[in-house]
């Protein structure tokens, strides 16, 4: 039996990371946990999030996963160190693309779109200290963006006005680079780009995370070749009506929706 | 007017750091904030602690402090990155002495005595990843130790049995080095050493923090010489009856107790 790669997120956002991993590592089995019962993570405190990360990580290891991808910025900020300490497989995580943004900005002003918990985390403060010296970084929490993606409202006038409301003030303050600091937000990318205009660069991290995972697995000789017939599983702690149509769009080779009971 | 060094803690524990700073930098004015209204910090969540650190840091800067010493391990784990990001003076903080403990242990087992919030923090998990590879680190939260110190119960049979209860299991599991991961605990050092026995090394960080502060101030040419007549201030968010007798013992040159209203 070939061991899968385990991923998790508060809900469906992490599928933006899964899409990139599937492109780069097409022969891998994937096991995705959506902790939708506790979505959005962005309003929970860090201690709670560490408990959830511990419970989900245990499940992924019991299911034989050879690596864990924390496909959620909020969970990463709260718990990646704990997970690396506790779990003995590679733990790959997502971090807002502040460093590439600082290298790319010409105006010296960068906007970071993320959840409140991420923006208030120690991990985020330390990221700015390391990579944003001399750059003005404007953090914008985006209430309701995660919920909009979970409902499948990723386009149309409602999504556009929701997004424009948070993006406009960043542009008005001179931001020429926007960082998508939540794995849900790539699903709103076209609305964000419409609000920001062509002069503004929009950065996300899905592809970089997929490459990092590829490197880590490569070092350990754990990458599957074309002889492997990959299996795909989706497990959620709270199935909803929207989940199925969302999954059908982004993960067509998925057979069914399982329930995560913990 | 000479600018003071600002320190803060959840209560009186940070005075163990102040004592070391006073030894090394005897000409400095000191302003200590005891956030006793919210003591113990060790049971609060990190977001709350970051809010308090922000409020107290603002106060210290308004009072003209040239540096901030976070004289509390729990506050450090929750907020040192945020404070360094937000405040433009040197921010010196305390971290459990895991690295020196890992270098010193012969049994390969180290005990860390700290608060629950510290032990569950991301910052602590990352500290272990960086400095404790190959070492078994046993974290012991120590409920009631902070409260005992705040009440002035640092010796006698009550303190000894309180301490022994947490220290014994660490010794039974092979620990030969104990780290005091809370600035309150140096006041319990003799009870801890009595419980641990002469074979066990007990490490704290007060002196290292004082030296680090000296280096940072030296680099910025901010150290006072003997021409300065230092002023000493103690400000608390909740004065108690014990405070005065505690202060008289450890900080005899203090004139009065002020109130922190925020």
Interface residues (C-beta under 8 A of the other chain):
Chain A: X45 X46 X47 X50 X77 X78 X79 X80 X81 X82 X84 X85 X117 X120 X122 X123 X124 X125 X126 X128 X129
Chain B: X45 X46 X47 X50 X77 X78 X79 X80 X81 X82 X84 X85 X117 X120 X121 X122 X123 X125 X126 X128 X129
